[in-house]
Structures are given as structure tokens and as C-alpha cells.
Amino acid sequence: MSKTAADAASRLGLMTENRRIAVYGASGLTGGFVVSDLLRRGWEPVLSGRDGGKLEAVAAARDGEVDVRPAPVDDPVALDR
């Protein structure tokens, strides 16, 4: 992140020590790219989406370095489980 972007994020209260982030649709093509980029940048992606089996397969391919949280779109508290 550039210094300008970091300064703006800090002013908005977006900077945090928590580096975990949910990626909904992580088993899809774009979600896979997002997960890879987050890992490369030192984030801890939490794989989320409707199909727990597909998410587990993605996690297995990454040697368990990511958490999996299946979550239907109509269940807003599913990520808290």
C-alpha cells in the first residue's frame, strides 16, 4: 500500500492489526485469484461461499493455510460460526 493510501486508510479507521478477511466466492475463478493475492500480501483469507465441499478442496490445495466458513447468502450470521 502506498504511503498516501495508508494515510487515507488510517484517517478512515481502516487500518487494523487484524489481517483476516472473508472472501465470499473463494472457490470460483476470481475468488481464487483474490485469495492468492491476499496470501501473497500477508493477509489471512477466510474462504466462504455456498458450497462447503468446493471450499474444502480449495483449502486442501493450499495445505490448510486458510480457514473455511461455508455461508449461504441468506444467512448473515453464518460467518460468525
C-alpha positions in Angstrom: 0.0 0.0 0.0 1.4 3.4 -0.9 2.0 6.0 1.8 -0.9 8.1 0.6 -3.3 5.1 0.6 -2.1 4.1 4.0 -2.6 7.6 5.4 -6.1 7.8 3.9 -6.9 4.3 5.3 -5.6 5.3 8.7 -7.8 8.5 8.8 -10.8 6.5 7.9 -10.1 4.0 10.6 -9.5 1.1 8.2 -6.0 0.2 9.4 -6.1 -2.7 11.9 -3.8 -5.4 13.3 -6.4 -8.0 12.3 -5.3 -9.3 8.9 -8.2 -11.8 8.5 -10.7 -11.2 5.7 -13.6 -13.2 4.3 -13.6 -13.9 0.6 -17.1 -14.9 -0.5 -17.0 -16.9 -3.7 -13.5 -18.1 -2.9 -14.0 -21.4 -4.8 -14.6 -19.6 -8.1 -12.0 -18.3 -10.6 -12.0 -14.7 -9.4 -12.2 -15.7 -5.8 -9.2 -17.9 -6.2 -7.2 -15.0 -7.6 -8.2 -12.8 -4.7 -7.2 -15.5 -2.2 -3.8 -15.9 -3.8 -3.2 -12.2 -3.8 -4.2 -11.8 -0.2 -1.9 -14.6 0.9 0.9 -13.0 -1.1 0.3 -9.7 0.7 0.3 -11.3 4.2 -3.4 -11.4 4.8 -5.3 -14.4 6.3 -8.2 -15.1 3.9 -11.3 -17.0 5.2 -12.8 -19.0 2.4 -16.5 -18.5 2.2 -19.3 -19.4 -0.2 -22.3 -21.7 -0.6 -20.5 -25.0 -1.5 -18.6 -26.3 1.5 -17.1 -29.2 -0.5 -15.6 -26.9 -3.1 -14.2 -24.6 -0.4 -12.6 -27.5 1.4 -11.0 -28.6 -1.9 -9.5 -25.1 -2.3 -8.3 -25.2 1.3 -6.7 -28.6 0.8 -4.9 -27.3 -2.3 -3.4 -24.6 0.0 -2.1 -27.1 2.6 -4.6 -25.9 5.2 -3.2 -22.3 5.4 -6.7 -20.9 5.1 -9.9 -21.3 7.2 -13.2 -22.4 5.6 -16.6 -21.0 6.5 -19.5 -22.1 4.3 -22.2 -19.5 4.3 -25.5 -19.3 2.4 -26.2 -15.9 1.0 -29.5 -15.7 3.0 -27.7 -16.4 6.4 -26.0 -13.2 7.6 -24.6 -14.8 10.8 -23.0 -17.8 9.1 -19.5 -16.2 9.0 -19.7 -15.9 12.8 -19.9 -19.7 13.3 
